[in-house]
């Protein structure tokens, strides 16, 4: 992990909070292109999902070539609700499909500051309902459906899981939350413990993300921005929660997982010692990232088996 951080520094990675959103997006795209391609036969199809407000939500379907009538994983990329895209997370979505045997639908939700909260939530909810209604027409088994995300994407995954529970569907069989943004109030002690020096996500970077995503800091009190503030978590689908020890978010991730379990949701919390935020997308370079990817794939198989 240390070697990866040293290489990123040598390549000139700049603090996110010193960049404009467009500069940060360009830098993330540049570093994403350095990751090696994912090996394996996987068919992709670019789709457009209609949003309730008349906008269009780009998405990409990944289907392992040997899959027939596959279950569906709805995947939301990370990036603080400001950066990241279908393209920068292509390798993660592709690898998830190949390792789990499920179809993965990666959602290109709208981001701030151009589209502030709750636009991303609305897009995520529209995507969930759309794949549930249209999956069969794509040759998928949408009756076996899970949600997955990383960081900001995991925030969206858990929020739509709450929305689906409250709306009486679509029914989800599991949720995989990779170091989710659980609380945009950014008050946990780990924001001081791992404030800087542990990769691209610093405490200042999280405040930068919040400033570009939320219309005001009071939005952080809304459970759709900070799902840890949801009145109740009972009745949510089983969860696998991945945490990185050296992550400003880690205290909130732990607390959310513990609250899930305390309220009766079957939950497994797996914390990787010495890992930093973003490690999950580095299986080519970090052994524990490879193990985390395999663990997620195995859990998705278990969630979607029946």
Secondary structure, 3 states (H helix, E strand, C coil): CHHHHHHHHHCCCCCHHHCCHHHHHHHHHHHHCCCCCCCCCEEEEEEEEECCCCCEEEEEEEEECCCCCCCEEEEECCCCCCCCCCCCCHHHHHHHHHHHCCEEEEEECCCCCCCCCCHHHHHHHHHHHHHHHHCHHHCCCCCCEEEEEECHHHHHHHHHHHHHHHHCCCCCCEEEEECCCCCCCCCCCHHHHCCCCCCCCCHHHHHHHHHHHCCCHHHHHCCCCCHHHCCCCCCCCCEEEEEEEECCCHHHHHHHHHHHHHCCCCEEEEEEEEEECCHHHCCCCCHHHHHHHHHHHHHHHHHCCC
